[in-house]
Amino acid sequence: MRIVIDTNVLLSGLLWHGTPHALFDQVRAGMVELVMSPALMDEIERAIRYPKFAAILARTTRTPERILTELQALAEMVTAAPLPQPVCRDPDDDAVLACALAAHANWIVSGDDDLLALKAFQSIPIVTAALALQRIEAQR
């Protein structure tokens, strides 16, 4: 299974416990393949450096650099051309869709209401982390 995880779910999985963390554990265990594009990696790099995450990172042994290195090691990188026309009101969301399309992803995992409202893009289901985790566990 190839999945694209949007930034909010990915950061939640990397920094906190809960369903997104359990989903990211499935990526680490090789149960699913995480696919990212340079645009998504750039968005993660910007977001992980926001001041609001500094206190969380300070309580752990993790740094933005270590997190980015882990993602680069775990994710397959694909080149994603921009969508020919905007789909979402937030251009960052279109980058998620473009990555999923280029990667031939099985799912897009998101917590973003704008993406979830689409339900699917080009036949790629857009699901919550909880639903993705249920589906992965059901395949065991």
C-alpha positions as CSV (number, residue, x, y, z in Angstrom):
1,M,0.0,0.0,0.0
2,R,1.3,3.4,-1.0
3,I,0.1,6.3,1.0
4,V,0.5,10.1,1.0
5,I,0.1,11.6,4.5
6,D,-0.6,15.3,4.7
7,T,1.5,17.5,6.9
8,N,-0.9,17.9,9.9
9,V,-1.2,14.1,10.3
10,L,2.4,13.5,9.7
11,L,3.5,16.0,12.3
12,S,1.0,14.6,14.8
13,G,2.4,11.1,14.2
14,L,6.0,12.3,14.6
15,L,5.5,14.4,17.7
16,W,2.6,12.9,19.7
17,H,1.0,9.6,20.6
18,G,-2.3,8.6,19.3
19,T,-3.7,7.4,16.0
20,P,-1.4,9.3,13.7
21,H,1.6,8.0,15.7
22,A,0.2,4.4,15.3
23,L,-0.2,5.0,11.6
24,F,3.4,6.2,11.3
25,D,4.5,3.1,13.2
26,Q,3.0,1.1,10.4
27,V,5.2,3.1,8.0
28,R,8.2,2.4,10.1
29,A,7.3,-1.4,10.2
30,G,7.0,-1.5,6.4
31,M,3.3,-2.3,6.5
32,V,2.7,0.7,4.2
33,E,4.9,2.8,2.0
34,L,5.0,6.5,2.6
35,V,5.3,8.6,-0.5
36,M,6.3,12.2,-0.5
37,S,7.2,14.9,-3.0
38,P,9.8,17.7,-2.6
39,A,6.9,20.1,-2.2
40,L,5.6,18.1,0.8
41,M,9.0,17.7,2.3
42,D,9.5,21.5,2.0
43,E,6.2,22.0,3.8
44,I,7.2,19.6,6.6
45,E,10.6,21.3,6.9
46,R,8.9,24.7,7.3
47,A,6.2,23.5,9.7
48,I,8.5,21.5,12.0
49,R,10.5,24.7,12.6
50,Y,7.4,26.7,13.8
51,P,8.0,28.1,17.3
52,K,4.9,26.2,18.6
53,F,6.8,22.9,18.1
54,A,10.0,24.1,19.9
55,A,8.8,23.1,23.3
56,I,7.6,19.7,22.2
57,L,10.9,19.0,20.5
58,A,12.9,20.3,23.5
59,R,11.2,17.6,25.7
60,T,12.5,14.9,23.4
61,T,15.8,14.0,21.8
62,R,14.4,14.9,18.4
63,T,15.4,17.9,16.4
64,P,13.9,19.1,13.1
65,E,17.0,17.8,11.4
66,R,16.6,14.3,12.9
67,I,12.9,14.2,11.9
68,L,13.7,15.3,8.4
69,T,16.4,12.7,8.1
70,E,14.0,10.0,9.3
71,L,11.4,11.0,6.8
72,Q,13.9,11.1,3.9
73,A,15.0,7.6,4.9
74,L,11.5,6.2,5.1
75,A,9.7,8.0,2.3
76,E,9.9,7.3,-1.4
77,M,10.2,10.6,-3.2
78,V,8.3,11.2,-6.4
79,T,8.3,14.2,-8.7
80,A,4.8,15.6,-8.8
81,A,3.8,18.1,-11.5
82,P,1.5,20.8,-10.3
83,L,-2.2,20.1,-11.0
84,P,-3.4,21.7,-14.2
85,Q,-6.2,23.5,-12.3
86,P,-6.6,24.3,-8.6
87,V,-8.7,21.8,-6.8
88,C,-8.5,23.0,-3.2
89,R,-8.7,26.6,-1.8
90,D,-5.3,26.0,-0.1
91,P,-2.5,25.4,-2.6
92,D,-0.7,23.2,-0.1
93,D,-3.6,20.8,-0.4
94,D,-3.2,20.6,-4.1
95,A,0.4,19.6,-3.5
96,V,-0.8,16.6,-1.5
97,L,-3.2,15.6,-4.4
98,A,-0.5,16.1,-7.0
99,C,1.9,13.9,-5.0
100,A,-0.7,11.1,-4.6
101,L,-1.5,11.2,-8.3
102,A,2.2,11.0,-9.3
103,A,2.8,8.2,-6.8
104,H,-0.2,6.2,-7.9
105,A,-1.0,6.2,-4.2
106,N,-3.7,3.9,-2.7
107,W,-4.8,6.5,-0.2
108,I,-4.4,10.0,0.9
109,V,-4.4,10.3,4.7
110,S,-5.5,13.7,6.0
111,G,-7.1,15.5,8.9
112,D,-7.8,18.5,6.8
113,D,-11.5,19.1,6.3
114,D,-11.0,20.6,2.9
115,L,-9.3,17.4,1.7
116,L,-11.6,15.1,3.5
117,A,-14.6,16.8,2.0
118,L,-13.4,15.7,-1.5
119,K,-13.6,12.0,-0.3
120,A,-11.5,11.0,-3.3
121,F,-9.3,12.5,-5.9
122,Q,-8.9,10.8,-9.3
123,S,-10.1,7.6,-7.7
124,I,-7.7,7.8,-4.8
125,P,-9.6,7.7,-1.5
126,I,-9.0,10.5,1.0
127,V,-9.3,9.0,4.5
128,T,-8.6,9.9,8.1
129,A,-5.7,8.4,10.0
130,A,-8.1,6.3,12.0
131,L,-9.7,4.8,8.9
132,A,-6.3,4.2,7.3
133,L,-5.1,2.4,10.4
134,Q,-8.2,0.2,10.5
135,R,-7.7,-0.8,6.9
136,I,-4.0,-1.6,7.4
137,E,-4.8,-3.7,10.4
138,A,-7.6,-5.5,8.6
139,Q,-5.1,-6.6,5.9
140,R,-2.9,-8.4,8.3
